[in-house]
Amino acid sequence: MTFEEILQERIDSRTKPKGSLGQLERIAYQVGMIQHTVTPQLVDPVLLVMAADHGIVAEGVSVCPPEITWQQCINFVSGGGACSVLARQNGFRLRVIDVGVDYDFPEYCRVESAKVAHGTRNMLHEPAMTSEECAQAMLVGAHCVTQEAERGSNVVAFGEMGIGNTSPATLILHKVTGQPISSIIGPGSGVRGDALRHKQTILEQVAERYNPKSPMELLTQMGGLEIAAICGGVLEAYRRGMLILADGVIATAAFVVAHEMEPRILDNVLFCHTSEERGHQAMLEYLGVEPILSLGMRLGEGTGALIAYPIIESAVAFMRDMRGFEDAAVYRVDK
């Protein structure tokens, strides 16, 4: 038998009707394949929240002032954010990394300093980053993942914080899939009505300005520093054989770019939920993946990954600890 057959037989031979645990069986199979074992373990899960600001906010694409980025980062590390609460609840270590926040955090603050720039440039007028800045941001993500792998973690989730970051996420999806911006744009932090139409106009103007020839060019011209950091982190986590948890529309935009660079990353990724953002649903369809949850969420910060984690734990637990028919002396009807 191949390992794939051994793994599937392990799942099928637990004391249950074949397929009766639904998505849990799919998740268990994928985790088993990642770790190449029929008794996988989830060790020391970590949430990496990458934070950065965006020059495009100057064009009125967000109803929120950019100061919220740094204020929320401090809220996260002091335990008051949604990601903070859910990370504690579900046993995740939380790290908040400043990749490009337009604010200098005080030394005593637990926001980690890895600042590449004080935010991206206004991509309506010039590329969001230089190629050097984009590469440096990707290295930040890769370095954080390396640190976690070396300390023994085998589960990494990615979150983000950055006012205005639904704009680069929408542009990335538009350029990769060719879908019109009008069909994938969303409210982000609450842009609706005339303000949403204005946002669409601005993003269409940005899209007309650039014609990226590679995923790296796309990330450089229309991405974000936190998106680049997540992209680099995903690629490194795949290289290290970790289980990777994807969140909502912003984080998944980074996964889309990483997938363009290395399609095999999908082998190691669980897409934890589908966001209320239309762009996120389009991303999941483009990647051909099935999300675990659909709860009407669109917060970001990695919250969708945190909420889905107990389900992933259940999938691993049943495959590892549930008795087989022979062990339990239960008659197996599907043989």
C-alpha atoms as one frame of an Amber mdcrd trajectory, in Angstrom:
protein
   0.000   0.000   0.000   1.115   3.558  -0.656   1.224   5.970   2.274  -1.877
   7.674   0.873  -3.712   4.325   0.975  -2.462   3.578   4.492  -3.648   6.995
   5.671  -7.061   6.621   4.075  -7.442   3.131   5.547  -6.601   4.525   8.981
  -9.402   7.080   8.625 -11.886   4.582   7.187 -11.142   1.894   9.800 -12.043
   3.969  12.847 -15.231   2.809  14.620 -17.695   4.818  12.519 -19.469   4.529
   9.186 -17.123   5.397   6.338 -17.206   9.130   5.608 -19.518   9.888   8.522
 -17.242  12.556  10.010 -17.504  14.632   6.855 -15.010  17.485   6.609 -13.135
  16.205   9.648 -11.993  13.272   7.539 -10.730  15.585   4.776  -8.859  17.696
   7.322  -7.379  14.648   9.051  -6.160  13.267   5.729  -4.493  16.554   4.794
  -2.753  16.957   8.157  -1.616  13.329   7.984  -0.188  13.930   4.518   1.646
  17.063   5.662   3.241  15.293   8.624   3.484  11.925   6.827   2.039  10.015
   9.742  -1.251   8.408  10.744  -0.842   9.834  14.255  -0.228  13.562  13.686
   0.434  16.059  16.448  -0.321  19.801  16.545   2.535  21.455  18.403   2.785
  24.996  19.796   0.500  26.862  17.332   1.399  30.485  16.655  -0.421  33.421
  15.066   1.788  35.893  13.230  -0.008  39.221  12.758   1.813  41.351  10.185
   1.065  45.078  10.391   1.580  47.899   7.893   0.025  51.085   6.543  -0.982
  51.974   2.993  -0.387  55.151   1.005  -3.560  54.618  -1.037  -5.571  55.645
   2.065  -4.825  59.243   1.048  -7.329  58.751  -1.796 -10.257  58.175   0.565
 -10.620  54.416   0.073 -11.221  53.779   3.779 -13.568  55.336   6.319 -11.020
  54.705   9.080  -8.074  56.973   9.864  -4.655  55.328   9.450  -3.839  55.888
  13.116  -6.055  52.913  13.911  -3.322  50.611  12.580  -0.817  51.424  15.327
  -3.515  51.825  17.973  -4.846  48.353  17.252  -1.352  46.849  17.292  -0.910
  48.104  20.838  -4.382  46.821  21.688  -3.434  43.383  20.364  -0.237  43.005
  22.370  -1.925  44.306  25.529  -4.539  41.566  25.226  -7.595  43.568  24.199
  -8.120  42.705  20.529 -10.287  39.991  19.026  -7.178  38.113  17.917  -5.765
  38.446  21.438  -8.849  36.989  23.091  -9.254  34.151  20.598  -5.544  33.312
  20.647  -5.686  32.903  24.439  -8.843  30.821  24.184  -7.371  28.439  21.620
  -3.814  28.092  22.901  -1.988  30.181  20.311   1.013  32.335  20.984   0.395
  35.751  19.430   3.122  37.804  17.794   2.456  41.238  16.283   5.150  42.312
  13.820   5.575  45.887  12.567   6.575  45.467   8.925   5.486  48.911   7.767
   3.381  50.836  10.272   3.540  54.628   9.927   4.355  55.021  13.609   7.374
  54.394  15.784   6.383  52.132  18.652   8.066  52.806  22.008  10.789  50.371
  23.023   8.783  48.958  25.916   5.903  48.016  23.594   5.658  44.315  22.724
   5.002  45.020  19.044   8.031  43.486  17.303  10.068  45.859  15.171  10.845
  44.696  11.631   9.968  47.939   9.880  10.833  48.049   6.183   9.210  51.453
   5.598   6.623  53.751   7.165   3.888  52.285   4.978   3.634  51.824   1.242
   3.570  54.684  -1.245   0.367  55.872  -2.883   0.065  53.364  -5.715  -2.266
  55.655  -7.636   0.845  57.722  -8.423   3.787  55.332  -7.997   4.432  51.673
  -7.161   3.555  50.727  -3.606   7.088  49.459  -2.936  10.463  49.168  -4.512
  11.518  45.649  -5.418  14.065  45.785  -2.584  11.398  46.755  -0.038   9.093
  43.988  -1.218  11.856  41.385  -0.994  12.827  42.644   2.455   9.231  42.391
   3.682   9.030  38.821   2.381  12.202  38.017   4.292  10.610  39.371   7.482
   7.821  36.817   7.154  10.233  34.018   6.300  12.433  34.880   9.296   9.484
  34.834  11.710   8.440  31.407  10.446  12.019  30.141  10.707  12.106  31.236
  14.341   8.891  29.348  15.052   9.958  26.175  13.248  13.251  26.145  15.111
  11.483  26.415  18.469   9.365  23.387  17.539   6.076  24.826  16.304   4.443
  22.942  13.444   1.278  25.068  13.081   1.346  28.678  11.875  -1.565  31.025
  11.205  -1.253  34.412   9.563  -3.176  37.558  10.427  -2.822  41.188   9.427
  -3.512  44.736  10.544  -3.447  47.680   8.184  -6.058  50.327   7.445  -6.753
  50.340   3.694  -5.470  46.851   2.996  -8.604  45.581   1.258  -7.520  47.819
  -1.653  -4.282  45.928  -2.455  -6.069  42.629  -1.788  -8.737  43.510  -4.363
  -6.145  44.594  -6.908  -4.143  41.392  -6.465  -7.234  39.277  -7.101  -8.187
  41.405 -10.115  -4.775  41.076 -11.730  -4.393  37.345 -11.043  -7.872  36.260
 -12.140  -8.975  39.018 -14.499 -12.254  39.447 -12.637 -13.581  43.015 -12.804
 -13.054  45.117  -9.719 -16.773  45.898  -9.630 -17.568  42.231  -8.942 -15.010
  41.635  -6.188 -14.755  44.930  -4.299 -16.064  44.950  -0.748 -16.750  47.360
   2.111 -13.591  46.588   4.076 -13.959  48.462   7.348 -17.340  49.873   6.320
 -17.134  51.711   2.970 -20.583  51.729   1.363 -22.747  53.702  -1.081 -21.036
  56.638  -2.792 -17.854  55.989  -0.821 -17.672  52.433  -2.174 -18.201  53.696
  -5.721 -15.363  56.174  -5.172 -13.145  53.365  -3.912 -13.953  51.333  -7.014
 -13.044  54.246  -9.279  -9.698  54.724  -7.547  -8.827  51.034  -7.724  -9.761
  50.879 -11.412  -7.420  53.802 -12.055  -4.633  52.025 -10.189  -5.246  48.824
 -12.137  -4.976  50.667 -15.442  -1.623  52.112 -14.441   0.229  48.802 -14.021
   0.738  45.643 -16.040   2.797  43.314 -13.833   4.632  40.509 -15.615   5.303
  38.350 -12.553   3.899  37.688  -9.075   6.807  39.659  -7.594   6.035  42.659
  -9.793   2.374  42.456  -8.795   3.263  42.419  -5.110   5.693  45.304  -5.554
   3.397  47.533  -7.584   0.048  46.974  -5.873   0.664  45.001  -2.696   1.283
  45.873   0.922   4.237  45.327   3.207   2.194  43.084   5.497   0.868  41.146
   2.502   4.433  40.647   1.246   5.502  39.478   4.708   2.677  36.926   4.842
   3.583  35.738   1.339   7.189  35.176   2.371   6.073  33.470   5.561   3.745
  31.096   3.724   6.485  30.049   1.312   8.895  29.387   4.186   6.290  27.471
   6.184   5.643  25.258   3.166   9.374  24.607   2.767   9.518  23.561   6.419
   6.553  21.197   6.201   4.324  23.121   8.602   0.539  23.160   8.726  -0.489
  26.622   7.481  -3.797  28.245   8.429  -5.301  30.874   6.123  -7.661  33.596
   7.346  -9.714  36.116   5.378  -9.461  38.310   2.307  -6.200  40.145   3.104
  -4.225  37.115   4.234  -5.619  35.029   1.391  -4.457  37.653  -1.120  -0.935
  36.884   0.094  -1.650  33.159  -0.292  -2.814  33.816  -3.877   0.517  35.473
  -4.698   2.440  32.709  -2.919   0.451  30.164  -4.945   1.471  31.929  -8.166
   5.082  31.541  -7.034   4.735  27.955  -5.729   1.441  26.145  -6.496   2.289
  23.276  -4.125   1.712  25.452  -1.045  -1.928  24.347  -1.173  -0.847  20.910
   0.032  -0.026  22.453   3.422  -2.813  25.031   3.751  -6.171  24.776   5.471
  -8.484  27.630   4.501 -10.286  28.259   7.730 -13.350  30.263   6.741 -15.029
  32.182   3.980 -15.326  35.900   4.612 -18.316  38.088   3.878 -16.033  39.990
   1.498 -16.935  39.026  -2.087 -13.274  39.113  -3.003 -12.480  36.388  -0.503
 -15.116  34.071  -1.893 -13.677  34.679  -5.377 -10.158  33.888  -4.112 -11.252
  30.554  -2.649 -13.019  29.659  -5.889  -9.941  30.578  -7.913  -7.717  28.398
  -5.728 -10.278  25.585  -5.823 -10.322  25.102  -2.061 -13.030  24.374   0.493
 -13.182  26.529   3.622 -13.891  24.970   6.993 -16.345  27.589   8.287 -18.762
  30.225   7.014 -19.789  32.507   9.866 -20.332  35.848   8.138 -17.019  37.185
   9.487 -14.843  39.863   7.874 -12.627  41.134  10.692  -9.237  39.757   9.698
  -6.419  39.684  12.282  -6.306  35.882  11.896  -9.584  35.509  13.795 -11.097
  33.047  11.309  -8.080  30.756  11.656  -8.277  30.884  15.443 -11.968  29.999
  15.518 -11.510  27.065  13.128  -8.613  25.583  15.092 -10.697  23.484  17.536
 -12.241  21.743  14.518  -8.764  20.961  13.202  -7.837  19.625  16.636 -10.902
  17.384  16.555  -9.921  16.014  13.147  -6.429  15.163  14.356  -7.742  13.696
  17.627 -10.173  11.281  16.002  -7.562   9.919  13.604  -4.904   9.579  16.290
  -6.934   8.391  19.296 -10.149   6.777  18.062 -10.155   2.981  18.133 -10.279
   0.926  14.990 -12.875  -1.797  14.437 -10.438  -4.594  15.234  -9.103  -2.936
  18.403 -12.611  -2.266  19.689 -13.980  -5.671  18.636 -16.735  -3.976  16.668
 -18.081  -5.614  13.502 -17.126  -3.579  10.420 -19.918  -3.423   7.880 -18.061
  -1.845   4.950 -15.657  -4.756   4.447
